[in-house]
């Protein structure tokens, strides 16, 4: 899935526990009739993806929705959701140098059969 909007907040990388689990939060505000402020978590080696971005930049973020079940000591079951980011790119960014330019779909020429072969003739 993808989310598109402007960066509102880029959090600092935080480290948790003895294993050094890392997490960094990004808030993206969608640009629609009713804008949404979505908190997206980047974890472990993905935290450094946010280093080259700034507040206010329009971005497209590749996300996964995560959900988990938790049971309290009293036996009550609760459910939690999170949005995990795994890719981020600037919207309207130029193609990387050396990348071939792909023409829009309507500029492709249709393939024609120059030989007068029967189109119903299957090759097998």
Phi and psi in radians as a Rosetta constraint file:
Dihedral C 1 N 2 CA 2 C 2 CIRCULARHARMONIC -2.369 0.35
Dihedral N 2 CA 2 C 2 N 3 CIRCULARHARMONIC 2.619 0.35
Dihedral C 2 N 3 CA 3 C 3 CIRCULARHARMONIC -2.188 0.35
Dihedral N 3 CA 3 C 3 N 4 CIRCULARHARMONIC 2.382 0.35
Dihedral C 3 N 4 CA 4 C 4 CIRCULARHARMONIC -2.175 0.35
Dihedral N 4 CA 4 C 4 N 5 CIRCULARHARMONIC 2.414 0.35
Dihedral C 4 N 5 CA 5 C 5 CIRCULARHARMONIC 3.050 0.35
Dihedral N 5 CA 5 C 5 N 6 CIRCULARHARMONIC -2.874 0.35
Dihedral C 5 N 6 CA 6 C 6 CIRCULARHARMONIC -1.853 0.35
Dihedral N 6 CA 6 C 6 N 7 CIRCULARHARMONIC 2.501 0.35
Dihedral C 6 N 7 CA 7 C 7 CIRCULARHARMONIC -1.214 0.35
Dihedral N 7 CA 7 C 7 N 8 CIRCULARHARMONIC 2.204 0.35
Dihedral C 7 N 8 CA 8 C 8 CIRCULARHARMONIC -1.753 0.35
Dihedral N 8 CA 8 C 8 N 9 CIRCULARHARMONIC -0.748 0.35
Dihedral C 8 N 9 CA 9 C 9 CIRCULARHARMONIC -2.488 0.35
Dihedral N 9 CA 9 C 9 N 10 CIRCULARHARMONIC 2.405 0.35
Dihedral C 9 N 10 CA 10 C 10 CIRCULARHARMONIC -2.113 0.35
Dihedral N 10 CA 10 C 10 N 11 CIRCULARHARMONIC 1.981 0.35
Dihedral C 10 N 11 CA 11 C 11 CIRCULARHARMONIC -1.386 0.35
Dihedral N 11 CA 11 C 11 N 12 CIRCULARHARMONIC 2.919 0.35
Dihedral C 11 N 12 CA 12 C 12 CIRCULARHARMONIC -1.388 0.35
Dihedral N 12 CA 12 C 12 N 13 CIRCULARHARMONIC 2.702 0.35
Dihedral C 12 N 13 CA 13 C 13 CIRCULARHARMONIC -1.269 0.35
Dihedral N 13 CA 13 C 13 N 14 CIRCULARHARMONIC 2.232 0.35
Dihedral C 13 N 14 CA 14 C 14 CIRCULARHARMONIC -1.993 0.35
Dihedral N 14 CA 14 C 14 N 15 CIRCULARHARMONIC 2.487 0.35
Dihedral C 14 N 15 CA 15 C 15 CIRCULARHARMONIC -1.983 0.35
Dihedral N 15 CA 15 C 15 N 16 CIRCULARHARMONIC 2.381 0.35
Dihedral C 15 N 16 CA 16 C 16 CIRCULARHARMONIC -2.222 0.35
Dihedral N 16 CA 16 C 16 N 17 CIRCULARHARMONIC 2.534 0.35
Dihedral C 16 N 17 CA 17 C 17 CIRCULARHARMONIC 1.204 0.35
Dihedral N 17 CA 17 C 17 N 18 CIRCULARHARMONIC 3.045 0.35
Dihedral C 17 N 18 CA 18 C 18 CIRCULARHARMONIC -1.225 0.35
Dihedral N 18 CA 18 C 18 N 19 CIRCULARHARMONIC -0.436 0.35
Dihedral C 18 N 19 CA 19 C 19 CIRCULARHARMONIC -1.419 0.35
Dihedral N 19 CA 19 C 19 N 20 CIRCULARHARMONIC -0.156 0.35
Dihedral C 19 N 20 CA 20 C 20 CIRCULARHARMONIC 1.325 0.35
Dihedral N 20 CA 20 C 20 N 21 CIRCULARHARMONIC 0.582 0.35
Dihedral C 20 N 21 CA 21 C 21 CIRCULARHARMONIC -1.029 0.35
Dihedral N 21 CA 21 C 21 N 22 CIRCULARHARMONIC 2.281 0.35
Dihedral C 21 N 22 CA 22 C 22 CIRCULARHARMONIC -1.986 0.35
Dihedral N 22 CA 22 C 22 N 23 CIRCULARHARMONIC 2.500 0.35
Dihedral C 22 N 23 CA 23 C 23 CIRCULARHARMONIC -2.530 0.35
Dihedral N 23 CA 23 C 23 N 24 CIRCULARHARMONIC 2.480 0.35
Dihedral C 23 N 24 CA 24 C 24 CIRCULARHARMONIC -2.434 0.35
Dihedral N 24 CA 24 C 24 N 25 CIRCULARHARMONIC 2.338 0.35
Dihedral C 24 N 25 CA 25 C 25 CIRCULARHARMONIC -1.830 0.35
Dihedral N 25 CA 25 C 25 N 26 CIRCULARHARMONIC 2.471 0.35
Dihedral C 25 N 26 CA 26 C 26 CIRCULARHARMONIC -2.221 0.35
Dihedral N 26 CA 26 C 26 N 27 CIRCULARHARMONIC 2.338 0.35
Dihedral C 26 N 27 CA 27 C 27 CIRCULARHARMONIC -1.948 0.35
Dihedral N 27 CA 27 C 27 N 28 CIRCULARHARMONIC 2.166 0.35
Dihedral C 27 N 28 CA 28 C 28 CIRCULARHARMONIC -2.007 0.35
Dihedral N 28 CA 28 C 28 N 29 CIRCULARHARMONIC 2.302 0.35
Dihedral C 28 N 29 CA 29 C 29 CIRCULARHARMONIC -1.762 0.35
Dihedral N 29 CA 29 C 29 N 30 CIRCULARHARMONIC 2.105 0.35
Dihedral C 29 N 30 CA 30 C 30 CIRCULARHARMONIC -1.261 0.35
Dihedral N 30 CA 30 C 30 N 31 CIRCULARHARMONIC 2.730 0.35
Dihedral C 30 N 31 CA 31 C 31 CIRCULARHARMONIC -1.971 0.35
Dihedral N 31 CA 31 C 31 N 32 CIRCULARHARMONIC 1.481 0.35
Dihedral C 31 N 32 CA 32 C 32 CIRCULARHARMONIC -2.488 0.35
Dihedral N 32 CA 32 C 32 N 33 CIRCULARHARMONIC -3.091 0.35
Dihedral C 32 N 33 CA 33 C 33 CIRCULARHARMONIC -0.972 0.35
Dihedral N 33 CA 33 C 33 N 34 CIRCULARHARMONIC -0.739 0.35
Dihedral C 33 N 34 CA 34 C 34 CIRCULARHARMONIC -2.076 0.35
Dihedral N 34 CA 34 C 34 N 35 CIRCULARHARMONIC 1.530 0.35
Dihedral C 34 N 35 CA 35 C 35 CIRCULARHARMONIC -0.995 0.35
Dihedral N 35 CA 35 C 35 N 36 CIRCULARHARMONIC 2.475 0.35
Dihedral C 35 N 36 CA 36 C 36 CIRCULARHARMONIC -2.000 0.35
Dihedral N 36 CA 36 C 36 N 37 CIRCULARHARMONIC 2.461 0.35
Dihedral C 36 N 37 CA 37 C 37 CIRCULARHARMONIC -1.792 0.35
Dihedral N 37 CA 37 C 37 N 38 CIRCULARHARMONIC 1.814 0.35
Dihedral C 37 N 38 CA 38 C 38 CIRCULARHARMONIC -1.814 0.35
Dihedral N 38 CA 38 C 38 N 39 CIRCULARHARMONIC 2.185 0.35
Dihedral C 38 N 39 CA 39 C 39 CIRCULARHARMONIC -1.595 0.35
Dihedral N 39 CA 39 C 39 N 40 CIRCULARHARMONIC 2.120 0.35
Dihedral C 39 N 40 CA 40 C 40 CIRCULARHARMONIC -2.047 0.35
Dihedral N 40 CA 40 C 40 N 41 CIRCULARHARMONIC 2.274 0.35
Dihedral C 40 N 41 CA 41 C 41 CIRCULARHARMONIC -1.709 0.35
Dihedral N 41 CA 41 C 41 N 42 CIRCULARHARMONIC 2.276 0.35
Dihedral C 41 N 42 CA 42 C 42 CIRCULARHARMONIC -1.915 0.35
Dihedral N 42 CA 42 C 42 N 43 CIRCULARHARMONIC 2.280 0.35
Dihedral C 42 N 43 CA 43 C 43 CIRCULARHARMONIC -2.153 0.35
Dihedral N 43 CA 43 C 43 N 44 CIRCULARHARMONIC 2.755 0.35
Dihedral C 43 N 44 CA 44 C 44 CIRCULARHARMONIC 0.903 0.35
Dihedral N 44 CA 44 C 44 N 45 CIRCULARHARMONIC -2.154 0.35
Dihedral C 44 N 45 CA 45 C 45 CIRCULARHARMONIC -1.252 0.35
Dihedral N 45 CA 45 C 45 N 46 CIRCULARHARMONIC -0.190 0.35
Dihedral C 45 N 46 CA 46 C 46 CIRCULARHARMONIC -1.423 0.35
Dihedral N 46 CA 46 C 46 N 47 CIRCULARHARMONIC -0.220 0.35
Dihedral C 46 N 47 CA 47 C 47 CIRCULARHARMONIC -1.080 0.35
Dihedral N 47 CA 47 C 47 N 48 CIRCULARHARMONIC -0.569 0.35
Dihedral C 47 N 48 CA 48 C 48 CIRCULARHARMONIC -1.314 0.35
Dihedral N 48 CA 48 C 48 N 49 CIRCULARHARMONIC -0.167 0.35
Dihedral C 48 N 49 CA 49 C 49 CIRCULARHARMONIC -1.092 0.35
Dihedral N 49 CA 49 C 49 N 50 CIRCULARHARMONIC -0.434 0.35
Dihedral C 49 N 50 CA 50 C 50 CIRCULARHARMONIC -1.489 0.35
Dihedral N 50 CA 50 C 50 N 51 CIRCULARHARMONIC -0.107 0.35
Dihedral C 50 N 51 CA 51 C 51 CIRCULARHARMONIC -1.045 0.35
Dihedral N 51 CA 51 C 51 N 52 CIRCULARHARMONIC -0.552 0.35
Dihedral C 51 N 52 CA 52 C 52 CIRCULARHARMONIC -1.702 0.35
Dihedral N 52 CA 52 C 52 N 53 CIRCULARHARMONIC 0.179 0.35
Dihedral C 52 N 53 CA 53 C 53 CIRCULARHARMONIC -1.914 0.35
Dihedral N 53 CA 53 C 53 N 54 CIRCULARHARMONIC 2.720 0.35
Dihedral C 53 N 54 CA 54 C 54 CIRCULARHARMONIC -2.264 0.35
Dihedral N 54 CA 54 C 54 N 55 CIRCULARHARMONIC 2.705 0.35
Dihedral C 54 N 55 CA 55 C 55 CIRCULARHARMONIC -1.011 0.35
Dihedral N 55 CA 55 C 55 N 56 CIRCULARHARMONIC 2.398 0.35
Dihedral C 55 N 56 CA 56 C 56 CIRCULARHARMONIC 1.668 0.35
Dihedral N 56 CA 56 C 56 N 57 CIRCULARHARMONIC -0.242 0.35
Dihedral C 56 N 57 CA 57 C 57 CIRCULARHARMONIC -1.317 0.35
Dihedral N 57 CA 57 C 57 N 58 CIRCULARHARMONIC 2.423 0.35
Dihedral C 57 N 58 CA 58 C 58 CIRCULARHARMONIC -1.352 0.35
Dihedral N 58 CA 58 C 58 N 59 CIRCULARHARMONIC 2.299 0.35
Dihedral C 58 N 59 CA 59 C 59 CIRCULARHARMONIC -2.402 0.35
Dihedral N 59 CA 59 C 59 N 60 CIRCULARHARMONIC 2.833 0.35
Dihedral C 59 N 60 CA 60 C 60 CIRCULARHARMONIC -2.132 0.35
Dihedral N 60 CA 60 C 60 N 61 CIRCULARHARMONIC 2.214 0.35
Dihedral C 60 N 61 CA 61 C 61 CIRCULARHARMONIC -2.065 0.35
Dihedral N 61 CA 61 C 61 N 62 CIRCULARHARMONIC 2.210 0.35
Dihedral C 61 N 62 CA 62 C 62 CIRCULARHARMONIC -1.400 0.35
Dihedral N 62 CA 62 C 62 N 63 CIRCULARHARMONIC 2.212 0.35
Dihedral C 62 N 63 CA 63 C 63 CIRCULARHARMONIC -2.283 0.35
Dihedral N 63 CA 63 C 63 N 64 CIRCULARHARMONIC 2.800 0.35
Dihedral C 63 N 64 CA 64 C 64 CIRCULARHARMONIC -2.204 0.35
Dihedral N 64 CA 64 C 64 N 65 CIRCULARHARMONIC 2.422 0.35
Dihedral C 64 N 65 CA 65 C 65 CIRCULARHARMONIC -1.535 0.35
Dihedral N 65 CA 65 C 65 N 66 CIRCULARHARMONIC 2.305 0.35
Dihedral C 65 N 66 CA 66 C 66 CIRCULARHARMONIC -2.095 0.35
Dihedral N 66 CA 66 C 66 N 67 CIRCULARHARMONIC 2.498 0.35
Dihedral C 66 N 67 CA 67 C 67 CIRCULARHARMONIC -2.454 0.35
Dihedral N 67 CA 67 C 67 N 68 CIRCULARHARMONIC 2.562 0.35
Dihedral C 67 N 68 CA 68 C 68 CIRCULARHARMONIC -2.532 0.35
Dihedral N 68 CA 68 C 68 N 69 CIRCULARHARMONIC 2.741 0.35
Dihedral C 68 N 69 CA 69 C 69 CIRCULARHARMONIC -1.863 0.35
Dihedral N 69 CA 69 C 69 N 70 CIRCULARHARMONIC 2.459 0.35
Dihedral C 69 N 70 CA 70 C 70 CIRCULARHARMONIC -2.378 0.35
Dihedral N 70 CA 70 C 70 N 71 CIRCULARHARMONIC 2.395 0.35
Dihedral C 70 N 71 CA 71 C 71 CIRCULARHARMONIC -2.007 0.35
Dihedral N 71 CA 71 C 71 N 72 CIRCULARHARMONIC 2.202 0.35
Dihedral C 71 N 72 CA 72 C 72 CIRCULARHARMONIC -1.298 0.35
Dihedral N 72 CA 72 C 72 N 73 CIRCULARHARMONIC 2.850 0.35
Dihedral C 72 N 73 CA 73 C 73 CIRCULARHARMONIC -1.029 0.35
Dihedral N 73 CA 73 C 73 N 74 CIRCULARHARMONIC -0.397 0.35
Dihedral C 73 N 74 CA 74 C 74 CIRCULARHARMONIC -1.475 0.35
Dihedral N 74 CA 74 C 74 N 75 CIRCULARHARMONIC -0.022 0.35
Dihedral C 74 N 75 CA 75 C 75 CIRCULARHARMONIC 1.613 0.35
Dihedral N 75 CA 75 C 75 N 76 CIRCULARHARMONIC 0.035 0.35
Dihedral C 75 N 76 CA 76 C 76 CIRCULARHARMONIC -1.397 0.35
Dihedral N 76 CA 76 C 76 N 77 CIRCULARHARMONIC 2.303 0.35
Dihedral C 76 N 77 CA 77 C 77 CIRCULARHARMONIC -1.700 0.35
Dihedral N 77 CA 77 C 77 N 78 CIRCULARHARMONIC 2.305 0.35
Dihedral C 77 N 78 CA 78 C 78 CIRCULARHARMONIC -2.233 0.35
Dihedral N 78 CA 78 C 78 N 79 CIRCULARHARMONIC 2.741 0.35
Dihedral C 78 N 79 CA 79 C 79 CIRCULARHARMONIC -2.161 0.35
Dihedral N 79 CA 79 C 79 N 80 CIRCULARHARMONIC 2.442 0.35
Dihedral C 79 N 80 CA 80 C 80 CIRCULARHARMONIC -2.229 0.35
Dihedral N 80 CA 80 C 80 N 81 CIRCULARHARMONIC 2.489 0.35
Dihedral C 80 N 81 CA 81 C 81 CIRCULARHARMONIC -2.087 0.35
Dihedral N 81 CA 81 C 81 N 82 CIRCULARHARMONIC 2.645 0.35
Dihedral C 81 N 82 CA 82 C 82 CIRCULARHARMONIC -2.559 0.35
Dihedral N 82 CA 82 C 82 N 83 CIRCULARHARMONIC 2.805 0.35
Dihedral C 82 N 83 CA 83 C 83 CIRCULARHARMONIC -1.990 0.35
Dihedral N 83 CA 83 C 83 N 84 CIRCULARHARMONIC 2.061 0.35
Dihedral C 83 N 84 CA 84 C 84 CIRCULARHARMONIC -1.838 0.35
Dihedral N 84 CA 84 C 84 N 85 CIRCULARHARMONIC 2.150 0.35
Dihedral C 84 N 85 CA 85 C 85 CIRCULARHARMONIC -1.552 0.35
Dihedral N 85 CA 85 C 85 N 86 CIRCULARHARMONIC 2.500 0.35
Dihedral C 85 N 86 CA 86 C 86 CIRCULARHARMONIC -2.336 0.35
Dihedral N 86 CA 86 C 86 N 87 CIRCULARHARMONIC -0.161 0.35
Dihedral C 86 N 87 CA 87 C 87 CIRCULARHARMONIC -2.685 0.35
Dihedral N 87 CA 87 C 87 N 88 CIRCULARHARMONIC 2.574 0.35
Dihedral C 87 N 88 CA 88 C 88 CIRCULARHARMONIC -2.563 0.35
Dihedral N 88 CA 88 C 88 N 89 CIRCULARHARMONIC 2.428 0.35
Dihedral C 88 N 89 CA 89 C 89 CIRCULARHARMONIC -2.532 0.35
Dihedral N 89 CA 89 C 89 N 90 CIRCULARHARMONIC 2.653 0.35
Dihedral C 89 N 90 CA 90 C 90 CIRCULARHARMONIC -1.288 0.35
Dihedral N 90 CA 90 C 90 N 91 CIRCULARHARMONIC 2.441 0.35
Dihedral C 90 N 91 CA 91 C 91 CIRCULARHARMONIC -1.461 0.35
Dihedral N 91 CA 91 C 91 N 92 CIRCULARHARMONIC 2.345 0.35
Dihedral C 91 N 92 CA 92 C 92 CIRCULARHARMONIC 1.418 0.35
Dihedral N 92 CA 92 C 92 N 93 CIRCULARHARMONIC 0.187 0.35
Dihedral C 92 N 93 CA 93 C 93 CIRCULARHARMONIC -1.255 0.35
Dihedral N 93 CA 93 C 93 N 94 CIRCULARHARMONIC 2.612 0.35
Dihedral C 93 N 94 CA 94 C 94 CIRCULARHARMONIC -1.215 0.35
Dihedral N 94 CA 94 C 94 N 95 CIRCULARHARMONIC 2.669 0.35
Dihedral C 94 N 95 CA 95 C 95 CIRCULARHARMONIC -1.153 0.35
Dihedral N 95 CA 95 C 95 N 96 CIRCULARHARMONIC 2.577 0.35
Dihedral C 95 N 96 CA 96 C 96 CIRCULARHARMONIC -0.994 0.35
Dihedral N 96 CA 96 C 96 N 97 CIRCULARHARMONIC 2.594 0.35
Dihedral C 96 N 97 CA 97 C 97 CIRCULARHARMONIC -0.984 0.35
Dihedral N 97 CA 97 C 97 N 98 CIRCULARHARMONIC 2.388 0.35
Dihedral C 97 N 98 CA 98 C 98 CIRCULARHARMONIC 1.519 0.35
Dihedral N 98 CA 98 C 98 N 99 CIRCULARHARMONIC -0.108 0.35
Dihedral C 98 N 99 CA 99 C 99 CIRCULARHARMONIC -1.343 0.35
Dihedral N 99 CA 99 C 99 N 100 CIRCULARHARMONIC 2.375 0.35
Dihedral C 99 N 100 CA 100 C 100 CIRCULARHARMONIC -1.203 0.35
Dihedral N 100 CA 100 C 100 N 101 CIRCULARHARMONIC 2.485 0.35
Dihedral C 100 N 101 CA 101 C 101 CIRCULARHARMONIC -1.448 0.35
Dihedral N 101 CA 101 C 101 N 102 CIRCULARHARMONIC 2.262 0.35
Dihedral C 101 N 102 CA 102 C 102 CIRCULARHARMONIC -1.788 0.35
Dihedral N 102 CA 102 C 102 N 103 CIRCULARHARMONIC 2.130 0.35
Dihedral C 102 N 103 CA 103 C 103 CIRCULARHARMONIC -1.220 0.35
Dihedral N 103 CA 103 C 103 N 104 CIRCULARHARMONIC 2.706 0.35
Dihedral C 103 N 104 CA 104 C 104 CIRCULARHARMONIC -1.024 0.35
Dihedral N 104 CA 104 C 104 N 105 CIRCULARHARMONIC 2.757 0.35
Dihedral C 104 N 105 CA 105 C 105 CIRCULARHARMONIC -0.954 0.35
Dihedral N 105 CA 105 C 105 N 106 CIRCULARHARMONIC -0.707 0.35
Dihedral C 105 N 106 CA 106 C 106 CIRCULARHARMONIC -1.254 0.35
Dihedral N 106 CA 106 C 106 N 107 CIRCULARHARMONIC -0.096 0.35
Dihedral C 106 N 107 CA 107 C 107 CIRCULARHARMONIC -1.613 0.35
Dihedral N 107 CA 107 C 107 N 108 CIRCULARHARMONIC -0.131 0.35
Dihedral C 107 N 108 CA 108 C 108 CIRCULARHARMONIC -1.297 0.35
Dihedral N 108 CA 108 C 108 N 109 CIRCULARHARMONIC 2.477 0.35
Dihedral C 108 N 109 CA 109 C 109 CIRCULARHARMONIC -1.584 0.35
Dihedral N 109 CA 109 C 109 N 110 CIRCULARHARMONIC 2.444 0.35
Dihedral C 109 N 110 CA 110 C 110 CIRCULARHARMONIC -1.189 0.35
Dihedral N 110 CA 110 C 110 N 111 CIRCULARHARMONIC 2.591 0.35
Dihedral C 110 N 111 CA 111 C 111 CIRCULARHARMONIC -1.392 0.35
Dihedral N 111 CA 111 C 111 N 112 CIRCULARHARMONIC 2.254 0.35
Dihedral C 111 N 112 CA 112 C 112 CIRCULARHARMONIC -2.022 0.35
Dihedral N 112 CA 112 C 112 N 113 CIRCULARHARMONIC 2.663 0.35
Dihedral C 112 N 113 CA 113 C 113 CIRCULARHARMONIC -1.631 0.35
Dihedral N 113 CA 113 C 113 N 114 CIRCULARHARMONIC 1.808 0.35
Dihedral C 113 N 114 CA 114 C 114 CIRCULARHARMONIC -1.273 0.35
Dihedral N 114 CA 114 C 114 N 115 CIRCULARHARMONIC -0.420 0.35
Dihedral C 114 N 115 CA 115 C 115 CIRCULARHARMONIC -1.507 0.35
Dihedral N 115 CA 115 C 115 N 116 CIRCULARHARMONIC 2.579 0.35
Dihedral C 115 N 116 CA 116 C 116 CIRCULARHARMONIC -1.511 0.35
Dihedral N 116 CA 116 C 116 N 117 CIRCULARHARMONIC 1.137 0.35
Dihedral C 116 N 117 CA 117 C 117 CIRCULARHARMONIC -1.586 0.35
Dihedral N 117 CA 117 C 117 N 118 CIRCULARHARMONIC 2.737 0.35
Dihedral C 117 N 118 CA 118 C 118 CIRCULARHARMONIC -1.293 0.35
Dihedral N 118 CA 118 C 118 N 119 CIRCULARHARMONIC 2.108 0.35
Dihedral C 118 N 119 CA 119 C 119 CIRCULARHARMONIC -1.260 0.35
Dihedral N 119 CA 119 C 119 N 120 CIRCULARHARMONIC -0.284 0.35
Dihedral C 119 N 120 CA 120 C 120 CIRCULARHARMONIC -1.548 0.35
Dihedral N 120 CA 120 C 120 N 121 CIRCULARHARMONIC -0.056 0.35
Dihedral C 120 N 121 CA 121 C 121 CIRCULARHARMONIC -1.406 0.35
Dihedral N 121 CA 121 C 121 N 122 CIRCULARHARMONIC 1.948 0.35
Dihedral C 121 N 122 CA 122 C 122 CIRCULARHARMONIC -1.375 0.35
Dihedral N 122 CA 122 C 122 N 123 CIRCULARHARMONIC 2.533 0.35
Dihedral C 122 N 123 CA 123 C 123 CIRCULARHARMONIC -1.346 0.35
Dihedral N 123 CA 123 C 123 N 124 CIRCULARHARMONIC 0.070 0.35
